[in-house]
Amino acid sequence: MGGGGGAPPPGELDFERGADHLMFENLKRKPKEGDKVAVELHFAESGTVKVDFPVKAATYNPTSHASH
């Protein structure tokens, strides 16, 4: 995340629609909706955190309950 945003330690950062986000470029393959993408996040203070991100539709809206 460029720009120095985020939460100060030992804070928490929620990735919300229209707010902070991660962008993946130059992927070896395009993940499909329903896949999970394993990611390692590296932090200066807390080390490495492994996260599995679910792949959602580009039109996914977490405030809409229609997709549940």
LOMI-646036 format. One record per residue: residue number from 1; residue in one letter; y, z, x of N, C-alpha, C in turn. Coordinates in nm, 4 decimals. Each point is the difference from the previous one (the first is absolute). Example, Ala and Ser with C-alpha at 12.3 -4.5 7.8 and 13.67 -1.06 7.14 Angstrom:
<recs>
+-----+---+----------+----------+----------+----------+----------+----------+----------+----------+----------+
!   k ! r !     n.yy !     n.zz !     n.xx !    ca.yy !    ca.zz !    ca.xx !     c.yy !     c.zz !     c.xx !
+-----+---+----------+----------+----------+----------+----------+----------+----------+----------+----------+
!   1 ! A !  -0.5690 !   0.7800 !   1.3190 !   0.1190 !   0.0000 !  -0.0890 !   0.1200 !   0.0000 !   0.0900 !
!   2 ! S !   0.1050 !  -0.0720 !  -0.0350 !   0.1190 !   0.0060 !   0.0820 !   0.1090 !   0.0730 !  -0.0770 !
+-----+---+----------+----------+----------+----------+----------+----------+----------+----------+----------+
</recs>
This chain:
<recs>
+-----+---+----------+----------+----------+----------+----------+----------+----------+----------+----------+
!   k ! r !     n.yy !     n.zz !     n.xx !    ca.yy !    ca.zz !    ca.xx !     c.yy !     c.zz !     c.xx !
+-----+---+----------+----------+----------+----------+----------+----------+----------+----------+----------+
!   1 ! M !  -0.1171 !   0.0000 !   0.0842 !   0.1171 !   0.0000 !  -0.0842 !   0.1227 !   0.0000 !   0.0881 !
!   2 ! G !   0.0653 !  -0.1097 !   0.0038 !   0.1205 !  -0.0067 !   0.0786 !   0.1120 !   0.0777 !  -0.0652 !
!   3 ! G !   0.1044 !   0.0264 !   0.0751 !   0.1164 !   0.0646 !  -0.0567 !  -0.0025 !   0.1515 !   0.0070 !
!   4 ! G !  -0.1066 !   0.0585 !   0.0526 !  -0.0027 !   0.1440 !   0.0175 !  -0.0115 !   0.0791 !  -0.1282 !
!   5 ! G !  -0.0429 !  -0.0623 !  -0.1083 !  -0.0158 !   0.0713 !  -0.1261 !  -0.1197 !   0.0905 !   0.0032 !
!   6 ! G !  -0.0319 !   0.0570 !  -0.1114 !  -0.1173 !   0.0846 !  -0.0067 !   0.0356 !   0.1443 !  -0.0233 !
!   7 ! A !  -0.0960 !   0.0860 !   0.0232 !   0.0164 !   0.1423 !  -0.0243 !  -0.0109 !   0.0753 !   0.1315 !
!   8 ! P !   0.0868 !   0.0992 !   0.0213 !  -0.0112 !   0.0780 !   0.1225 !  -0.1253 !   0.0870 !  -0.0034 !
!   9 ! P !  -0.0614 !   0.0278 !   0.1168 !  -0.1212 !   0.0820 !   0.0021 !   0.0306 !   0.1391 !  -0.0536 !
!  10 ! P !  -0.0870 !   0.0653 !  -0.0699 !  -0.1308 !  -0.0473 !  -0.0457 !   0.0109 !  -0.0590 !  -0.1390 !
!  11 ! G !   0.0856 !  -0.0973 !  -0.0187 !   0.0304 !  -0.0577 !  -0.1300 !  -0.1070 !  -0.0904 !  -0.0543 !
!  12 ! E !   0.0331 !  -0.0622 !  -0.1078 !  -0.0911 !  -0.0890 !  -0.0721 !   0.0789 !  -0.1220 !  -0.0427 !
!  13 ! L !  -0.0640 !  -0.1151 !   0.0017 !   0.0659 !  -0.1238 !  -0.0404 !  -0.0863 !  -0.0697 !  -0.1028 !
!  14 ! D !   0.0572 !  -0.0239 !  -0.1173 !  -0.0703 !  -0.0723 !  -0.1053 !   0.0466 !  -0.1443 !   0.0022 !
!  15 ! F !  -0.0969 !  -0.0922 !  -0.0029 !   0.0332 !  -0.1416 !  -0.0077 !   0.0083 !  -0.0363 !  -0.1468 !
!  16 ! E !   0.1205 !  -0.0266 !  -0.0478 !   0.0223 !  -0.0285 !  -0.1408 !   0.0571 !  -0.1401 !  -0.0159 !
!  17 ! R !  -0.0230 !  -0.0576 !  -0.1170 !   0.0506 !  -0.1336 !  -0.0319 !   0.1515 !  -0.0040 !   0.0203 !
!  18 ! G !   0.0458 !  -0.0972 !   0.0765 !   0.1422 !  -0.0182 !   0.0226 !   0.0592 !   0.0943 !   0.1040 !
!  19 ! A !  -0.0845 !   0.0775 !   0.0666 !   0.0492 !   0.0962 !   0.0989 !  -0.0645 !  -0.0294 !   0.1349 !
!  20 ! D !  -0.0297 !   0.1052 !   0.0773 !  -0.0643 !  -0.0186 !   0.1295 !  -0.1331 !  -0.0724 !  -0.0162 !
!  21 ! H !  -0.0324 !  -0.0835 !   0.0971 !  -0.1246 !  -0.0751 !  -0.0087 !  -0.0463 !  -0.0399 !   0.1397 !
!  22 ! L !  -0.1239 !  -0.0415 !   0.0078 !  -0.0554 !  -0.0576 !   0.1220 !  -0.0200 !  -0.1482 !  -0.0239 !
!  23 ! M !   0.0263 !  -0.0800 !   0.1018 !  -0.0209 !  -0.1435 !  -0.0121 !  -0.0988 !  -0.0419 !   0.1085 !
!  24 ! F !  -0.1009 !  -0.0732 !  -0.0387 !  -0.1001 !  -0.0473 !   0.0943 !   0.0207 !  -0.1490 !   0.0216 !
!  25 ! E !   0.0095 !  -0.0407 !   0.1250 !   0.0204 !  -0.1405 !   0.0334 !  -0.1109 !  -0.0473 !   0.0926 !
!  26 ! N !  -0.0215 !  -0.1301 !  -0.0005 !  -0.0976 !  -0.0635 !   0.0893 !  -0.1402 !   0.0598 !  -0.0129 !
!  27 ! L !  -0.0423 !   0.0228 !  -0.1225 !  -0.1339 !   0.0527 !  -0.0239 !  -0.1049 !  -0.1043 !   0.0337 !
!  28 ! K !  -0.1148 !   0.0446 !   0.0469 !  -0.1096 !  -0.0917 !   0.0315 !  -0.0614 !  -0.0572 !  -0.1269 !
!  29 ! R !   0.0053 !   0.0758 !  -0.1089 !  -0.0460 !  -0.0504 !  -0.1291 !   0.0853 !   0.0629 !  -0.1084 !
!  30 ! K !   0.0156 !  -0.0697 !  -0.1102 !   0.0800 !   0.0502 !  -0.1112 !  -0.0877 !   0.0909 !  -0.0864 !
!  31 ! P !   0.0385 !   0.1270 !  -0.0157 !  -0.0798 !   0.0883 !  -0.0855 !   0.0124 !  -0.0416 !  -0.1460 !
!  32 ! K !  -0.1066 !   0.0239 !  -0.0752 !  -0.0018 !  -0.0350 !  -0.1417 !   0.0262 !   0.1246 !  -0.0837 !
!  33 ! E !   0.0551 !  -0.0212 !  -0.1168 !   0.0228 !   0.1098 !  -0.0930 !  -0.1315 !   0.0750 !  -0.0208 !
!  34 ! G !   0.0057 !   0.1321 !   0.0096 !  -0.1195 !   0.0817 !  -0.0136 !  -0.0586 !   0.0433 !   0.1339 !
!  35 ! D !   0.0344 !  -0.0725 !   0.1084 !  -0.0443 !   0.0401 !   0.1338 !   0.0717 !   0.1279 !   0.0415 !
!  36 ! K !  -0.0511 !   0.0622 !   0.1050 !   0.0702 !   0.1101 !   0.0661 !   0.0237 !  -0.0420 !   0.1439 !
!  37 ! V !   0.1179 !   0.0301 !   0.0497 !   0.0368 !  -0.0353 !   0.1365 !   0.0110 !   0.1285 !   0.0816 !
!  38 ! A !  -0.0819 !   0.0106 !   0.1050 !   0.0025 !   0.1169 !   0.0876 !   0.1127 !  -0.0160 !   0.1012 !
!  39 ! V !   0.0851 !   0.1011 !   0.0087 !   0.1171 !  -0.0044 !   0.0865 !   0.0072 !   0.1298 !   0.0806 !
!  40 ! E !   0.0415 !  -0.0111 !   0.1240 !   0.0279 !   0.1179 !   0.0818 !   0.1507 !   0.0083 !   0.0196 !
!  41 ! L !   0.0584 !   0.1122 !  -0.0394 !   0.1424 !   0.0248 !   0.0191 !   0.0132 !   0.0948 !   0.1190 !
!  42 ! H !   0.0853 !  -0.0350 !   0.0948 !   0.0163 !   0.0796 !   0.1219 !   0.1361 !   0.0695 !  -0.0030 !
!  43 ! F !  -0.0033 !   0.1335 !   0.0108 !   0.1216 !   0.0806 !  -0.0043 !   0.0181 !   0.0747 !   0.1312 !
!  44 ! A !   0.1238 !   0.0129 !   0.0433 !   0.0306 !   0.0649 !   0.1269 !  -0.0440 !   0.1459 !   0.0007 !
!  45 ! E !   0.0219 !   0.0707 !  -0.1078 !  -0.0289 !   0.1439 !  -0.0033 !  -0.1403 !   0.0327 !  -0.0502 !
!  46 ! S !  -0.0446 !  -0.0685 !  -0.1031 !  -0.1263 !   0.0380 !  -0.0646 !  -0.1181 !  -0.0879 !   0.0380 !
!  47 ! G !   0.0222 !  -0.0990 !   0.0855 !  -0.1112 !  -0.0838 !   0.0437 !  -0.0336 !  -0.1096 !  -0.0993 !
!  48 ! T !  -0.1279 !  -0.0374 !  -0.0035 !  -0.0461 !  -0.1118 !  -0.0814 !  -0.0552 !   0.0488 !  -0.1333 !
!  49 ! V !   0.0385 !  -0.0703 !  -0.1061 !  -0.0507 !   0.0287 !  -0.1341 !  -0.0642 !  -0.1282 !  -0.0515 !
!  50 ! K !  -0.1247 !   0.0093 !  -0.0456 !  -0.0698 !  -0.1159 !  -0.0565 !   0.0150 !   0.0019 !  -0.1508 !
!  51 ! V !   0.0373 !  -0.1164 !  -0.0553 !   0.0244 !  -0.0129 !  -0.1440 !  -0.0683 !  -0.1260 !  -0.0503 !
!  52 ! D !  -0.0609 !   0.0072 !  -0.1185 !  -0.0528 !  -0.1182 !  -0.0683 !   0.0943 !  -0.0336 !  -0.1141 !
!  53 ! F !   0.0690 !  -0.1131 !   0.0117 !   0.0922 !  -0.0429 !  -0.1030 !  -0.0706 !  -0.0934 !  -0.0976 !
!  54 ! P !   0.0084 !   0.0270 !  -0.1311 !  -0.0565 !  -0.0941 !  -0.0972 !   0.0911 !  -0.1222 !  -0.0123 !
!  55 ! V !  -0.0605 !  -0.1168 !  -0.0131 !   0.0769 !  -0.1230 !  -0.0171 !   0.0234 !  -0.0203 !  -0.1497 !
!  56 ! K !   0.1268 !  -0.0033 !  -0.0368 !   0.0398 !  -0.0175 !  -0.1406 !   0.0580 !  -0.1403 !  -0.0179 !
!  57 ! A !   0.0089 !  -0.0423 !  -0.1239 !   0.0623 !  -0.1292 !  -0.0308 !   0.1469 !   0.0041 !   0.0397 !
!  58 ! A !   0.0540 !  -0.1129 !   0.0388 !   0.1413 !  -0.0073 !   0.0374 !   0.0896 !   0.0425 !  -0.1161 !
!  59 ! T !  -0.0490 !  -0.0123 !  -0.1201 !   0.0777 !   0.0365 !  -0.1192 !  -0.0300 !   0.1416 !  -0.0475 !
!  60 ! Y !  -0.0806 !   0.0755 !   0.0759 !  -0.0382 !   0.1355 !  -0.0386 !   0.1232 !   0.0870 !  -0.0205 !
!  61 ! N !   0.0028 !   0.0750 !  -0.1085 !   0.1107 !   0.0910 !  -0.0305 !  -0.0603 !   0.1365 !  -0.0311 !
!  62 ! P !   0.0156 !   0.0983 !   0.0886 !  -0.0634 !   0.1299 !  -0.0202 !   0.0513 !   0.0748 !  -0.1225 !
!  63 ! T !   0.1138 !  -0.0395 !  -0.0553 !   0.0505 !   0.0674 !  -0.1192 !  -0.0599 !  -0.0581 !  -0.1277 !
!  64 ! S !  -0.0697 !  -0.1125 !   0.0121 !  -0.0645 !  -0.0626 !  -0.1155 !  -0.1429 !   0.0499 !  -0.0114 !
!  65 ! H !  -0.0380 !   0.0487 !  -0.1172 !  -0.1361 !   0.0498 !  -0.0195 !  -0.0935 !  -0.1089 !  -0.0522 !
!  66 ! A !   0.0513 !  -0.1202 !  -0.0134 !  -0.0801 !  -0.1098 !  -0.0536 !  -0.1137 !  -0.0389 !   0.0934 !
!  67 ! S !   0.0169 !   0.0260 !   0.1315 !  -0.1026 !  -0.0416 !   0.0961 !  -0.1099 !   0.1038 !   0.0169 !
!  68 ! H !   0.0077 !   0.1130 !  -0.0709 !  -0.0995 !   0.1071 !   0.0140 !  -0.1101 !  -0.0123 !  -0.1015 !
+-----+---+----------+----------+----------+----------+----------+----------+----------+----------+----------+
</recs>
